[in-house]
Amino acid sequence: MEFNKVLEERRSLRAYEAGRSVSRETVEEILRAASMAPSWKNSQTARSYVVMSQPLAKQVRETCLPEFNRKNSQNAPVLIVTAFVKGRSGFDNLGNAVNELGDEWGAYDLGLHNENLVLKARELGLDTLIMGIRDGEKLRELLHIPEDQQIAAVIALGYGAAEPQMPKRKELSETTVFF
């Protein structure tokens, strides 16, 4: 698929086809694309926890997501929890933050990773929803995510059951300053 078409077609989908699975090979292809994202000093601190078992996905939804995100991700066959290793991106070799962002740079790197993930999914005909409202500590416990990682999002992945229109985008004049 042409890159601009991928950009234009990607949406945050809140309805997935029931009973339609995604293969592990497809998920691996998506995650390999995600891993190509740039990161601070090539630190590659993004981590993914892929839930493909439907009983576990149901448990994640019921115990870790608020009601509206349970509903929004209801038939998505895959949930990917993304996190980043704390204290690496944005830090020097002695563990000192090198600018005012500190660990926020890890979130920035993870955002780049997650963007690659959702764009590759769209290229392959899949849809996604990035959910930031979740119970991180319950996810940590349920999926055995180490304490040195900051949990950021749960990404629903599957085949969309809706075709939402692209929301109006702001004009560059509203968001950009040229000098």
C-alpha positions in Angstrom: 0.0 0.0 0.0 1.3 3.5 -0.8 2.5 5.3 2.3 0.1 8.3 2.0 -2.8 5.9 1.6 -1.8 4.2 4.8 -1.7 7.6 6.6 -5.1 8.6 5.2 -6.8 5.2 6.1 -5.4 4.7 9.6 -8.1 5.3 12.2 -8.6 4.6 15.9 -11.2 1.9 15.5 -13.7 1.0 18.2 -15.5 -1.9 16.5 -13.9 -5.2 15.4 -15.2 -8.2 13.5 -16.2 -11.0 15.9 -14.5 -14.4 15.4 -11.8 -13.2 13.0 -8.3 -14.0 14.3 -4.9 -12.5 13.5 -2.0 -14.9 13.0 1.1 -14.8 15.2 3.2 -14.3 12.1 1.2 -11.2 11.2 1.6 -9.8 14.7 5.4 -10.6 14.5 5.6 -8.7 11.2 3.9 -5.7 12.7 6.2 -5.8 15.8 9.3 -6.0 13.6 8.1 -2.9 11.8 7.5 -1.2 15.2 11.1 -2.1 16.2 12.4 -0.1 13.3 11.4 3.2 15.0 14.2 5.5 16.0 15.1 5.7 19.7 17.5 7.6 22.0 21.1 6.5 21.2 19.5 3.4 19.6 18.5 2.2 23.1 15.4 0.3 21.8 13.6 0.4 25.2 10.2 -0.4 23.8 8.6 -3.6 25.1 5.5 -5.4 23.9 3.3 -7.9 25.8 1.1 -9.6 23.2 -2.2 -11.2 24.4 -3.6 -13.5 21.9 -5.2 -16.1 24.2 -8.9 -15.2 24.3 -9.4 -16.2 27.9 -6.5 -13.9 28.9 -7.7 -11.1 26.6 -11.1 -11.3 28.3 -9.4 -11.1 31.7 -7.3 -8.1 30.6 -10.5 -6.4 29.4 -12.5 -7.1 32.5 -9.8 -6.3 35.1 -7.6 -3.7 33.5 -9.8 -1.6 31.2 -12.6 0.8 32.1 -16.0 -0.1 30.7 -15.8 2.1 27.6 -12.4 0.6 26.5 -13.8 -2.9 27.2 -16.6 -2.1 24.8 -14.3 -0.4 22.3 -11.9 -3.4 22.1 -14.6 -6.1 22.5 -13.9 -8.3 19.5 -10.3 -7.4 18.8 -8.5 -10.7 18.8 -5.2 -9.2 19.9 -4.3 -6.8 22.7 -0.7 -5.5 22.8 0.5 -3.8 26.0 3.4 -1.5 25.3 5.9 -0.3 27.8 9.4 1.2 27.9 12.4 0.5 30.1 12.8 3.4 32.6 16.0 5.4 33.1 17.6 4.8 29.7 16.1 7.0 27.0 17.1 10.6 27.8 19.9 9.5 30.2 23.7 9.4 30.0 25.8 6.4 30.8 25.8 7.3 34.5 22.0 7.4 34.7 21.7 11.2 34.8 18.9 12.8 32.8 20.5 14.9 30.1 17.6 17.3 29.6 14.4 18.3 31.4 12.4 15.5 30.0 14.1 12.6 31.8 12.0 9.5 31.4 9.5 11.4 29.3 12.0 10.7 26.4 11.2 7.0 26.9 7.6 7.8 26.3 8.5 9.7 23.2 10.5 6.8 21.8 7.6 4.4 22.7 5.3 6.7 20.8 7.4 6.4 17.7 7.4 2.6 18.1 3.6 2.6 18.6 3.1 4.8 15.5 5.1 2.3 13.4 3.0 -0.5 14.9 -0.4 1.1 13.9 0.8 2.1 10.5 2.1 -1.3 9.7 -1.1 -2.9 10.9 -3.1 -0.6 8.6 -0.8 -1.5 5.7 -1.7 -5.1 6.3 -5.4 -4.4 6.4 -5.8 -4.4 10.2 -7.1 -1.8 12.5 -6.0 -0.6 15.9 -7.1 1.5 18.9 -4.5 2.8 21.3 -5.9 2.9 24.8 -4.1 5.0 27.4 -6.8 4.7 30.1 -6.0 1.4 31.8 -5.0 0.0 35.1 -1.2 -0.3 34.8 -0.6 -2.1 38.1 -3.2 -4.8 37.3 -1.6 -5.2 33.8 1.8 -5.5 35.5 0.6 -8.1 37.8 -1.4 -10.1 35.2 1.3 -10.1 32.5 4.3 -10.2 34.8 5.7 -6.8 33.6 8.9 -5.9 35.5 8.9 -2.8 37.7 11.7 -1.2 35.7 9.3 -0.7 32.8 6.7 2.0 32.5 3.4 0.7 31.1 2.0 3.2 28.6 -0.8 1.7 26.4 -3.0 -1.2 25.5 -3.4 -1.5 21.7 -6.4 -3.4 20.3 -5.6 -5.1 17.0 -8.0 -6.8 14.6 -10.1 -6.4 11.5 -12.4 -3.4 11.7 -16.2 -3.8 11.6 -16.7 -0.1 10.8 -15.4 2.5 8.3 -15.1 5.7 10.2 -14.5 8.9 8.3 -11.3 10.9 8.8 -11.9 13.7 11.3 -11.1 17.2 10.0 -7.4 18.0 10.5 -6.2 21.4 11.6 -4.6 23.6 9.0 -0.8 24.0 9.2 -1.4 27.7 9.9 -3.0 26.7 13.2 -0.2 24.3 14.3 3.0 25.5 12.7 5.3 28.5 12.9 7.9 29.1 10.1 10.9 31.4 10.7 
